[in-house]
Amino acid sequence: MIEAEAIRLFKCLADKSRLQILKNLVQEDMYAERLAERLGLTAATISFHMKKLEDAGAVTSYKDQYYTMYSLRQEIFMTNIIDIIKEESDEAREQKQREEAYRKKVLMSFFEYGRLKSIPAQRKKERICLEEIAKSFEADRVYEEKEVNEIIERFHADFCTIRRDMISEGIMEREGMRYSKSK
Amino acid sequence: MKDFIEYIDSSMEDLQKEEQELIAADRKDESNLVRIRSNIFGIARTLYEVTAKKESPENVTDAYLEKTDKLAGNWELSLQMAEEHDDIEKKVIEEVKLCTIQEINQKLREVGYDRSGSNQIIQVSCR
């Protein structure tokens, strides 16, 4: 288990209700409504906790007839804490992880369900958003301006600003009215 | 509508207490949901007071309910989006907001007013 995964798991476990859920799941697999009944919480609150536990890799789910059943990922809890502590930290990898975490945070703030909510004022953040939009363009393909606008419009109505900024940031290249993704 | 304001204040007090208890019990995420409920009570109080200053006494409730309908409309949209994208965290939060405003407005009707046609807030299952 890498450091980031361990931190995510420990953070997730630092909650009494989630520990209670795991205590129930260690006995047998259960569905949300049953857990809700046992713990005196609403099914919605249980779903909320289950999402966090699943994201942290602590539980997994599967369909059983009409129910979504949850089960404990035993192998995660077999990991020795001492092994996690002993694992050497790789500075380059950590740096990359920090960058990736920052990138994720920016994308989460500015994107909602795949649409750009607003164009970031800060250049560094805008670049991250532009790079995300650029993922919709194929490498080694030449696009007409109309096509570029249509693709960008899926993310934000102001395709002119975004298209222009992609050029000035060197993310896209323009030759006349034809565009391609920078290599 | 002194009763209504008193109801909001006492509910907020109870919720703040519940929030602190949940924090003390290491149930931070649930305490956040309770804080959201408390904030909705705060919003309702502010909206009601602002409306009461602007409107004549007989129009206050109507005008207030109109404002909360509009607010809840935005939350309904967010809830629909969250459901479409299977965003469970957001879905739970939007449901809590909608349930809370339903509960508050229901109380307003109980303490002395029943608007014909009632408000149009989507009925979310609140437990």
Boltz contact constraints between the chains, C-beta under 6 A:
constraints:
  - contact:
      token1: [A, 16]
      token2: [B, 25]
      max_distance: 6.0
  - contact:
      token1: [A, 16]
      token2: [B, 26]
      max_distance: 6.0
  - contact:
      token1: [A, 16]
      token2: [B, 27]
      max_distance: 6.0
  - contact:
      token1: [A, 17]
      token2: [B, 27]
      max_distance: 6.0
  - contact:
      token1: [A, 42]
      token2: [B, 127]
      max_distance: 6.0
  - contact:
      token1: [A, 44]
      token2: [B, 92]
      max_distance: 6.0
  - contact:
      token1: [A, 44]
      token2: [B, 95]
      max_distance: 6.0
  - contact:
      token1: [A, 47]
      token2: [B, 88]
      max_distance: 6.0
  - contact:
      token1: [A, 48]
      token2: [B, 92]
      max_distance: 6.0
  - contact:
      token1: [A, 51]
      token2: [B, 88]
      max_distance: 6.0
  - contact:
      token1: [A, 113]
      token2: [B, 81]
      max_distance: 6.0
  - contact:
      token1: [A, 113]
      token2: [B, 85]
      max_distance: 6.0
